């Protein structure tokens, strides 16, 4: 697992145009045990922060801009409960990554285009779209639609639009940094 993690980190850095020297590689390799500890502890801190942060953004948009009347606790509960999809993702993807000896997502759309070069803009874009995130957005949309008495489809497609734009920006940044197209 540590070798796969190191390979993924090097690949990501190279995708952003960085060149890894032998000394940098050795330093990264020595830091792997610490990263394993951090990876076990970090979610305990980051998940609640991101859950509350995204819930706050949704609360502000739906209540202030769209005239909703839900409480922050209700919106936060929807975000917290939709997080069950992330747990399922971990249970599904972790064994696959171990068997594949890879830390890259086993559930992204980039797997549908194995004939494209990894540096191709389409492959990078599709590789950023993960099916579990799409599922999470759907579950989140259902919860918010029920809470705010709105159409699930309009909420879902709004979220998907934002997700696709973010994925496109990431793909373009990776292409621009690495000089690829």
Secondary structure, 3 states (H helix, E strand, C coil): CHHHHHHHHHHHHHHCCCCCCHHHHHHHHHCHHHHHHHHHHHHHHHHHHHHHHHHHHHHHHHHHHCCCCCCHHHHHHHHHHHCHHHHHHHHHHHHHHHHHCCCCCCCEHHHHHCCCCCCCHHHHHHHHCEHHHHHHHHHHHHHHHHHHCCCHHHHHHHHHHHHHHHHHHHHHHHHHHHCCC
